[in-house]
Amino acid sequence: MSNSKLLAFLLMSLIMFLCLFGCGGGSSQSAQTSQSTQTPPVTTGTAVLAWNKVTTYTDGSSVSVSGYYIYYGPAHNNYTQIIPIPVANLSDPNSPKYTVTNLQPGTYYFAVSAYDSNKVEGAQSAEVSKIIQ
């Protein structure tokens, strides 16, 4: 892939729209002990990420996206987790969306990037955040 196409792919990936919605809800409770005391519920939350499908390089030539990477972590630009999402695993590849689950209470920061069949990764999208309570 030429440098201009790579740069175009990176720039296109950077301008992907990324929205964050969903609730911080969901909980589970542990079983009661034999002494009839109950532990506090363990609450985990979710974050639903949705973004625009990448279809072209910035020069207008067609790109075939093979998948996306979801980056997230506890601080701005400090992503400690990466989730690879092959396009084949998306329920609707034309409207990519993914739910990050089992998030403990706290603030999370997210970004998405696309990659092609050669595993060439575009730039990360704008960062969004969500508070899980």
C-alpha positions in Angstrom: 0.0 0.0 0.0 1.4 3.4 -0.9 2.2 5.9 1.7 -0.5 8.3 0.3 -3.1 5.5 0.5 -2.0 4.6 4.0 -2.1 8.2 5.1 -5.5 8.5 3.5 -6.7 5.4 5.3 -5.4 6.7 8.6 -7.1 10.1 8.1 -10.4 8.5 7.1 -10.2 6.3 10.1 -9.5 9.3 12.3 -12.7 11.0 11.2 -14.9 8.1 11.9 -17.8 9.2 14.0 -17.9 7.4 17.3 -20.9 7.6 19.6 -21.2 6.2 23.0 -24.5 5.3 24.6 -26.1 2.7 26.9 -26.6 2.4 30.5 -24.3 1.6 33.4 -26.8 -0.9 34.7 -26.8 -4.6 35.2 -25.9 -6.3 38.4 -25.6 -9.6 40.0 -25.7 -10.6 43.6 -23.7 -13.3 45.3 -25.4 -16.1 47.1 -26.2 -15.8 50.8 -23.8 -17.3 53.2 -24.8 -19.9 55.8 -25.0 -17.2 58.4 -27.8 -15.4 56.4 -25.7 -12.4 55.6 -25.7 -11.0 52.1 -22.8 -9.4 50.4 -23.4 -6.2 48.5 -24.3 -6.6 44.9 -21.5 -6.6 42.4 -22.4 -4.1 39.7 -21.0 -4.2 36.2 -21.9 -2.0 33.4 -21.8 -1.8 29.6 -20.9 0.7 26.9 -22.4 0.5 23.5 -20.1 1.9 20.8 -21.4 2.7 17.3 -19.5 4.3 14.4 -19.7 4.9 10.7 -18.5 2.2 8.3 -15.2 3.1 6.6 -15.5 2.6 2.8 -12.9 4.8 1.1 -9.5 6.3 1.6 -9.4 10.1 1.7 -8.3 10.0 -2.0 -11.6 8.4 -2.9 -10.3 5.0 -3.7 -12.2 2.0 -2.3 -11.0 0.3 0.9 -12.1 -3.1 2.1 -12.1 -3.0 5.9 -11.5 -6.3 7.5 -12.2 -5.3 11.0 -12.0 -2.8 13.8 -10.1 -2.4 17.0 -11.8 -1.1 20.1 -9.4 0.5 22.6 -10.5 1.4 26.1 -9.0 2.2 29.4 -9.2 4.1 32.7 -7.7 7.4 31.6 -7.5 9.8 28.6 -5.3 8.1 25.9 -4.4 5.3 28.3 -6.0 2.3 26.7 -5.2 -0.9 28.6 -7.6 -3.1 26.6 -7.9 -3.8 22.9 -10.8 -5.8 21.4 -10.3 -6.9 17.8 -13.7 -7.1 16.0 -13.6 -8.8 12.5 -16.2 -7.4 10.2 -17.7 -10.9 9.9 -18.5 -10.8 13.6 -20.6 -7.6 13.4 -24.4 -8.1 13.3 -24.6 -5.3 10.7 -21.3 -4.5 9.0 -22.9 -1.5 7.3 -23.7 0.0 10.8 -20.9 -1.2 13.0 -21.8 -1.4 16.7 -20.3 -3.3 19.6 -21.1 -3.6 23.3 -18.3 -3.7 25.8 -19.5 -5.6 28.9 -18.4 -6.4 32.4 -17.2 -2.8 33.1 -16.6 -2.2 36.8 -17.6 1.2 38.2 -15.4 4.1 37.0 -14.7 6.2 34.0 -13.7 4.6 30.8 -12.2 6.2 27.6 -12.8 4.6 24.2 -11.5 4.9 20.6 -11.9 2.8 17.5 -9.7 2.2 14.5 -10.2 0.2 11.3 -7.8 -2.3 9.7 -7.6 -3.7 6.2 -6.9 -7.2 4.9 -3.1 -6.6 5.3 -3.7 -5.6 9.0 -2.8 -2.0 8.1 -4.4 0.0 10.9 -5.9 3.4 10.4 -5.7 6.2 12.9 -7.9 6.0 16.0 -11.2 7.8 16.1 -11.9 10.7 18.4 -12.0 9.6 22.0 -15.2 9.3 24.0 -15.8 8.5 27.6 -18.4 7.0 29.8 -18.9 6.8 33.6 -20.1 3.4 34.9 -21.8 3.7 38.3 
